[in-house]
Amino acid sequence: MIPLSRPYFDSEELYEIKEVLDSGWVSQGPKVKEFENKVADYVGAKYAIAVTNCTSALHLALLSLGISTGDEVLVADYTFPATGHSVLYCGAKPFFVDVNLDTYNIDSDKIEEKITERTKAIIPVHTFGQPAEMDKVMKIAHDYNLKIVEDAACALGAKYKTEYAGTIGNIGCYSFHARKGITTGEGGMVVTSDKTLAEKIRYLSVFGMETAHERESADKIAIPSFSGVGYNYKMSDVSAAVGVAQMKKIEQIIKRKRELAKYYDEKLKDIDGINSPRVHEDVTHVYQSYVTLVDKQINRNELINKLRNKGVQNQIGTYSSFIQPVYNSNEKCQNSLDVFNRALTLPMYYTLQEEEIDFVCETLMTTLRDL
């Protein structure tokens, strides 16, 4: 079976983990700070806060902006439910905005019609590692005095023009899940260049107090007091150790995946019924996933099953949010629903070889003929 995804590890991760285990400090401590600094320096943000996953990152980002009961947040519809759920966690309501069929990203021309007097923020999603059309999104946010939280779960290292995804809006959120470009198994990161927001996010991520490492490093005992509700969203040094090692590889991973995507593009030109992902000219796509669209007459789900049976692991893309019962939404996002029904994700990871892509494409071609 050619897997859909596979993280890339070598001896660096083992070295970093051993260093943490030998230190005896395995909860949040100095290795987390090192990981935060590496990510902040890489993307050019002033502050980075490591957390348990990107869902908690999104939750903290919205809380730090004051999103609460009665507020509305505009969310790109084609996304994993973590995006919409983070709004619900705050007691607010997500309103979903349809996406472009070519990039799967939020359609900036459909944002303004969803804005009401209760709208407080927009969450554009940089889908599968391709940044959204941020110039237009930022202009709308400026015109209506809205905040921007970038769901850059899939997009660490991606660029919109010259700026890194996650650093354009007020706050950016990254994921280090096993299928992402670099991974800590589970994990997330919040980045911002706003000191006040960064302090709120860090405070909220550790029960509303200083971290244990900061307290232990102080000259004298400091007994915390708790003036507000916080959360146990902190990353451990064990996870951060993997992240530190992974950050050393991020550029070579991105370079290789972009090469593999180009190879896929060429191979798929000869296969009727499968459309390669389209990339906007203003962005640097990092291909967290390689997601194609099948033609409407093809039974996508049947195709997925047949490919799996022939040794090619594959999957849908992600989800259309407005149709999920949890949101009880009355909205219609037809492009998102169309992509949800037709997206086909093919294997993509650093150690994937061109001959394996040949096998994937040959198997895809023969399977389509038999449908």
Secondary structure, 3 states (H helix, E strand, C coil): CECCCCCCCCHHHHHHHHHHHHHCCCCCCHHHHHHHHHHHHHHCCCEEEEECCHHHHHHHHHHHCCCCCCCEEEEECECCCHHHHHHHHCCCEEEEECECCCCCCECHHHCHHHCCCCEEEEECECHHHCCCCHHHHHHHHHHHCCEEEEECCCCCCCEECCEECCCCCCEEEEECECCCCCCCECCEEEEECCHHHHHHHHHHHECCCCCHHHHHHCCCCCCCCCCCCCCECECCHHHHHHHHHHHCCHHHHHHHHHHHHHHHHHHHCCCCCEECCCCCCCEECCCCCEEEEECCCCCHHHHHHHHHHCCECCECCCCECCCCHHHCCCCCCHHHHHHHHHEEEECCCCCCCHHHHHHHHHHHHHHHHHC
